[in-house]
Amino acid sequence: MDDRHLTVIIVPHGDLETRSYEVPYRRLKLAIGAGVVIVLLVGFFVASWFPVAAQAGRVPALVEELQQLEVERSKVVELAQTLEEVEAQYERVRLLLGADASGDSTPALPPLGSAAGPPAGAIAAAKPDTWPLDTRGFVTRSEDRRTGRRDHPGIDIAVPVNSAIRAAGDGIVKTATADSTFGEHVIIDHGEGVESLYGHAARLFVQPGERVRRRQVIGITGSGPTSAPHLHFEIRQNGQSVDPLRFVRQP
């Protein structure tokens, strides 16, 4: 055992008594060892603190990144809703264009290219006898049956925009164009001098020379050069407008 001592003498200023202290080497070694341990522990904690401080410094950036992810997530949700709306609109258009109700998911789209058919005089007569819309609509203008006045040929049928326009009978498209009177319109030749006209369309799905079937969708309604959406429907016999309600029956 080490019995050596370290003597520490304290000489104060003035007339105060001098003091001396004896510190055993063993205790001094213990104190130095404890001091070294404390210094090492402090160094360890300081070294451990720097990564924590670095991570804490990243918190604002992580919060900003989280906010950006929330914004992107909301955009994804909005895009999903938009996709659902587009799919619903596609389904409505598919039904308008005559998709097979028995389960065939392929819509019967009208031909977009030129479809040359036989001459009008060669077609079999097919009187137009079908209402040209899927709904009853509301007839806003027609000829006066009591007086026979025809200052407004045909009838105007008020319906919502984008309603399906259907051929009143089999025939061949004679005209599919636009003018200042009927806007986008179609004229179908049914044979034996009988024609039907469909005016104020928003879009046409047929072309001149194309053969169409009874109830085939040939366009969708719009407002054309008029102030309100409706379908102008005429039937002409030998070039003269006749009362369409003599041929077709309103649902």
Helices and strands as residue ranges (DSSP letters): E 5-10, E 19-24, H 25-96, G 120-122, E 138-141, E 155-158, E 164-166, E 171-179, E 183-191, E 194-204, E 211-212, E 217-221, E 230-237, E 240-242, G 244-246
